[in-house]
């Protein structure tokens, strides 16, 4: 299931991360799993690209996850 854009307040752009920790942790764990798949095939250019992109997305999602309150 693809993450949907969370509606924001009027006049603000949509959020690219959920407002709750449960969904945020699901996104983060999915990104880390995809990074792991790229790391398995780090010897291939596609594996390197996959690891780089998924790793950067995971870092972004980790930063967003840390900002969420309990």
N, C-alpha and C positions, 0 to 999 in steps of 0.2 A: 504494500500500500504506500503510495507516494505521500509525502507530507504536504498538507494543504497550507495555503497562506492564511495566517490568522488575521482576522479583521482588526484593524487599528481604529483609533479615535478618528473622527472626521477631520480631513485635512492632513493626515499623517500617512506615510507609506505603510503597506502591509508588513507584518512581522515575518521573518524567515525562520522563526523558532517558536515552538509551542509555549504556552504560559504555565505549564505544569511540569513537575519533575519526572513524572512517570513517562510521558511522551518524549520528553527531552532525553531521558536515559535510553529510550529505545532508539532514537536517532543516533545518539552517540555510539551505542554498541554496534549498530549497523555500519556506521562509518568505520569503526575500528575493524570490523570483520572484513570489509572490502579492502581496507589497507593491508590486512593480513594476507589476503589473496594476492594482492600485488607484490607483497614482500616474498611470497613463495616463488614467484616468477620474476625476481628482480634482475635476472640475467637477460631478460628479453626487453626490448624497448617498450612494448605495450605494458608489461609488468611495472617498469619504472614509472611510466606515465600514470598508470592506475594508482600506484603507491603514492606518488607525489600529490595527485589531485585529491584522492580520498584522505590522505594525511592532512592536507590543508583544510579540507572541509571538516574533518574531525577536530582539528584544533579550534576552528571557529565555533563549532557546536559545543566543545568543552568550555570555552570562554563564556558562551551564552548560558550554558547549564549552571555554571558557578554563580551567575548573577541571580538565578531564581531563588526565591525564598521557600522555606519549608512549608 
